[in-house]
Amino acid sequence: MDKKKIGINAGIIWNLLNDYQKWSITKLCKASGLSEKEVYTAIGWLARENKIEFDQPTDGSEQFYLVVEYYF
C-alpha cells in the first residue's frame, strides 16, 4: 500500500465520519468496503492531521469509536 492509496482511503473514511455519528471500526469497514488494515491506516493518516478524536464507550467495551473533530 502506498501513501497515495492511504490518502484516498483517508478521504473515504473522512466522508463517512462527516455525518456527526460515532463509528466503530467494524461499521467503517462495512460501509467503506475497505479492509480493516486499510481503515486503520486511514485512521492513522487522519489522526496525524488531528482530524479525528477517539472515544471509548462508557459500557466498558474494548471497542473504540471515531468522531470527527472540527476546528473552526
CNS distance restraints for C-alpha pairs under 8 A (distance, minus, plus):
assign (resid   1 and name CA) (resid   5 and name CA) 6.45 0.50 0.50
assign (resid   1 and name CA) (resid   6 and name CA) 7.09 0.50 0.50
assign (resid   2 and name CA) (resid   6 and name CA) 6.40 0.50 0.50
assign (resid   3 and name CA) (resid   7 and name CA) 6.10 0.50 0.50
assign (resid   4 and name CA) (resid   8 and name CA) 6.25 0.50 0.50
assign (resid   5 and name CA) (resid   9 and name CA) 6.13 0.50 0.50
assign (resid   6 and name CA) (resid  10 and name CA) 6.06 0.50 0.50
assign (resid   6 and name CA) (resid  38 and name CA) 7.18 0.50 0.50
assign (resid   6 and name CA) (resid  41 and name CA) 6.42 0.50 0.50
assign (resid   6 and name CA) (resid  42 and name CA) 5.67 0.50 0.50
assign (resid   6 and name CA) (resid  45 and name CA) 7.40 0.50 0.50
assign (resid   7 and name CA) (resid  11 and name CA) 6.36 0.50 0.50
assign (resid   7 and name CA) (resid  42 and name CA) 6.84 0.50 0.50
assign (resid   7 and name CA) (resid  45 and name CA) 7.12 0.50 0.50
assign (resid   8 and name CA) (resid  12 and name CA) 6.51 0.50 0.50
assign (resid   9 and name CA) (resid  13 and name CA) 6.28 0.50 0.50
assign (resid   9 and name CA) (resid  34 and name CA) 7.87 0.50 0.50
assign (resid   9 and name CA) (resid  38 and name CA) 6.98 0.50 0.50
assign (resid   9 and name CA) (resid  39 and name CA) 7.23 0.50 0.50
assign (resid   9 and name CA) (resid  42 and name CA) 5.57 0.50 0.50
assign (resid  10 and name CA) (resid  14 and name CA) 5.93 0.50 0.50
assign (resid  10 and name CA) (resid  39 and name CA) 7.78 0.50 0.50
assign (resid  10 and name CA) (resid  41 and name CA) 7.86 0.50 0.50
assign (resid  10 and name CA) (resid  42 and name CA) 4.21 0.50 0.50
assign (resid  10 and name CA) (resid  43 and name CA) 6.64 0.50 0.50
assign (resid  10 and name CA) (resid  45 and name CA) 6.47 0.50 0.50
assign (resid  10 and name CA) (resid  46 and name CA) 6.42 0.50 0.50
assign (resid  11 and name CA) (resid  15 and name CA) 6.15 0.50 0.50
assign (resid  11 and name CA) (resid  42 and name CA) 7.97 0.50 0.50
assign (resid  12 and name CA) (resid  16 and name CA) 6.52 0.50 0.50
assign (resid  12 and name CA) (resid  32 and name CA) 6.78 0.50 0.50
assign (resid  13 and name CA) (resid  17 and name CA) 6.18 0.50 0.50
assign (resid  13 and name CA) (resid  28 and name CA) 7.15 0.50 0.50
assign (resid  13 and name CA) (resid  32 and name CA) 6.98 0.50 0.50
assign (resid  13 and name CA) (resid  39 and name CA) 7.35 0.50 0.50
assign (resid  13 and name CA) (resid  42 and name CA) 6.94 0.50 0.50
assign (resid  13 and name CA) (resid  43 and name CA) 7.63 0.50 0.50
assign (resid  14 and name CA) (resid  18 and name CA) 6.10 0.50 0.50
assign (resid  14 and name CA) (resid  46 and name CA) 7.79 0.50 0.50
assign (resid  14 and name CA) (resid  68 and name CA) 7.77 0.50 0.50
assign (resid  15 and name CA) (resid  19 and name CA) 7.76 0.50 0.50
assign (resid  16 and name CA) (resid  28 and name CA) 7.61 0.50 0.50
assign (resid  16 and name CA) (resid  31 and name CA) 7.89 0.50 0.50
assign (resid  16 and name CA) (resid  32 and name CA) 7.71 0.50 0.50
assign (resid  17 and name CA) (resid  21 and name CA) 6.69 0.50 0.50
assign (resid  17 and name CA) (resid  22 and name CA) 7.51 0.50 0.50
assign (resid  17 and name CA) (resid  23 and name CA) 7.25 0.50 0.50
assign (resid  17 and name CA) (resid  66 and name CA) 7.49 0.50 0.50
assign (resid  17 and name CA) (resid  67 and name CA) 6.36 0.50 0.50
assign (resid  17 and name CA) (resid  68 and name CA) 5.89 0.50 0.50
assign (resid  18 and name CA) (resid  68 and name CA) 6.51 0.50 0.50
assign (resid  20 and name CA) (resid  67 and name CA) 6.82 0.50 0.50
assign (resid  20 and name CA) (resid  68 and name CA) 6.73 0.50 0.50
assign (resid  21 and name CA) (resid  67 and name CA) 6.55 0.50 0.50
assign (resid  22 and name CA) (resid  65 and name CA) 5.61 0.50 0.50
assign (resid  22 and name CA) (resid  66 and name CA) 5.44 0.50 0.50
assign (resid  22 and name CA) (resid  67 and name CA) 5.22 0.50 0.50
assign (resid  23 and name CA) (resid  27 and name CA) 6.16 0.50 0.50
assign (resid  23 and name CA) (resid  28 and name CA) 6.39 0.50 0.50
assign (resid  23 and name CA) (resid  65 and name CA) 5.05 0.50 0.50
assign (resid  23 and name CA) (resid  66 and name CA) 5.32 0.50 0.50
assign (resid  23 and name CA) (resid  67 and name CA) 7.00 0.50 0.50
assign (resid  24 and name CA) (resid  28 and name CA) 6.24 0.50 0.50
assign (resid  24 and name CA) (resid  63 and name CA) 7.01 0.50 0.50
assign (resid  24 and name CA) (resid  64 and name CA) 6.26 0.50 0.50
assign (resid  24 and name CA) (resid  65 and name CA) 4.65 0.50 0.50
assign (resid  24 and name CA) (resid  66 and name CA) 6.65 0.50 0.50
assign (resid  25 and name CA) (resid  29 and name CA) 6.16 0.50 0.50
assign (resid  25 and name CA) (resid  36 and name CA) 7.38 0.50 0.50
assign (resid  25 and name CA) (resid  39 and name CA) 7.40 0.50 0.50
assign (resid  25 and name CA) (resid  63 and name CA) 7.96 0.50 0.50
assign (resid  25 and name CA) (resid  64 and name CA) 7.52 0.50 0.50
assign (resid  25 and name CA) (resid  65 and name CA) 7.04 0.50 0.50
assign (resid  26 and name CA) (resid  30 and name CA) 6.28 0.50 0.50
assign (resid  26 and name CA) (resid  36 and name CA) 7.78 0.50 0.50
assign (resid  27 and name CA) (resid  31 and name CA) 5.99 0.50 0.50
assign (resid  28 and name CA) (resid  32 and name CA) 5.79 0.50 0.50
assign (resid  28 and name CA) (resid  34 and name CA) 7.94 0.50 0.50
assign (resid  28 and name CA) (resid  39 and name CA) 7.20 0.50 0.50
assign (resid  29 and name CA) (resid  33 and name CA) 5.66 0.50 0.50
assign (resid  29 and name CA) (resid  34 and name CA) 5.20 0.50 0.50
assign (resid  29 and name CA) (resid  35 and name CA) 5.94 0.50 0.50
assign (resid  29 and name CA) (resid  36 and name CA) 6.06 0.50 0.50
assign (resid  29 and name CA) (resid  39 and name CA) 6.50 0.50 0.50
assign (resid  30 and name CA) (resid  34 and name CA) 7.26 0.50 0.50
assign (resid  34 and name CA) (resid  38 and name CA) 5.81 0.50 0.50
assign (resid  34 and name CA) (resid  39 and name CA) 6.22 0.50 0.50
assign (resid  35 and name CA) (resid  39 and name CA) 6.24 0.50 0.50
assign (resid  36 and name CA) (resid  40 and name CA) 6.15 0.50 0.50
assign (resid  37 and name CA) (resid  41 and name CA) 6.22 0.50 0.50
assign (resid  38 and name CA) (resid  42 and name CA) 6.15 0.50 0.50
assign (resid  39 and name CA) (resid  43 and name CA) 6.10 0.50 0.50
assign (resid  40 and name CA) (resid  44 and name CA) 6.16 0.50 0.50
assign (resid  41 and name CA) (resid  45 and name CA) 6.29 0.50 0.50
assign (resid  42 and name CA) (resid  46 and name CA) 6.30 0.50 0.50
assign (resid  43 and name CA) (resid  47 and name CA) 5.90 0.50 0.50
assign (resid  43 and name CA) (resid  52 and name CA) 7.86 0.50 0.50
assign (resid  44 and name CA) (resid  48 and name CA) 6.04 0.50 0.50
assign (resid  45 and name CA) (resid  49 and name CA) 6.54 0.50 0.50
assign (resid  46 and name CA) (resid  50 and name CA) 6.29 0.50 0.50
assign (resid  46 and name CA) (resid  51 and name CA) 5.29 0.50 0.50
assign (resid  46 and name CA) (resid  52 and name CA) 6.14 0.50 0.50
assign (resid  47 and name CA) (resid  51 and name CA) 5.80 0.50 0.50
assign (resid  47 and name CA) (resid  52 and name CA) 5.55 0.50 0.50
assign (resid  47 and name CA) (resid  53 and name CA) 7.44 0.50 0.50
assign (resid  50 and name CA) (resid  69 and name CA) 7.61 0.50 0.50
assign (resid  51 and name CA) (resid  68 and name CA) 6.28 0.50 0.50
assign (resid  51 and name CA) (resid  69 and name CA) 5.39 0.50 0.50
assign (resid  51 and name CA) (resid  70 and name CA) 6.85 0.50 0.50
assign (resid  52 and name CA) (resid  66 and name CA) 6.65 0.50 0.50
assign (resid  52 and name CA) (resid  67 and name CA) 5.82 0.50 0.50
assign (resid  52 and name CA) (resid  68 and name CA) 4.69 0.50 0.50
assign (resid  52 and name CA) (resid  69 and name CA) 4.96 0.50 0.50
assign (resid  53 and name CA) (resid  66 and name CA) 5.94 0.50 0.50
assign (resid  53 and name CA) (resid  67 and name CA) 5.45 0.50 0.50
assign (resid  53 and name CA) (resid  68 and name CA) 6.26 0.50 0.50
assign (resid  53 and name CA) (resid  69 and name CA) 5.92 0.50 0.50
assign (resid  54 and name CA) (resid  64 and name CA) 6.57 0.50 0.50
assign (resid  54 and name CA) (resid  65 and name CA) 5.97 0.50 0.50
assign (resid  54 and name CA) (resid  66 and name CA) 5.07 0.50 0.50
assign (resid  54 and name CA) (resid  67 and name CA) 6.61 0.50 0.50
assign (resid  55 and name CA) (resid  64 and name CA) 5.89 0.50 0.50
assign (resid  55 and name CA) (resid  65 and name CA) 5.38 0.50 0.50
assign (resid  55 and name CA) (resid  66 and name CA) 6.29 0.50 0.50
assign (resid  55 and name CA) (resid  67 and name CA) 7.42 0.50 0.50
assign (resid  56 and name CA) (resid  60 and name CA) 7.88 0.50 0.50
assign (resid  56 and name CA) (resid  61 and name CA) 7.69 0.50 0.50
assign (resid  56 and name CA) (resid  62 and name CA) 7.56 0.50 0.50
assign (resid  56 and name CA) (resid  63 and name CA) 6.92 0.50 0.50
assign (resid  56 and name CA) (resid  64 and name CA) 4.94 0.50 0.50
assign (resid  56 and name CA) (resid  65 and name CA) 6.38 0.50 0.50
assign (resid  57 and name CA) (resid  61 and name CA) 6.45 0.50 0.50
assign (resid  57 and name CA) (resid  63 and name CA) 7.48 0.50 0.50
assign (resid  57 and name CA) (resid  64 and name CA) 6.85 0.50 0.50
assign (resid  57 and name CA) (resid  65 and name CA) 7.49 0.50 0.50
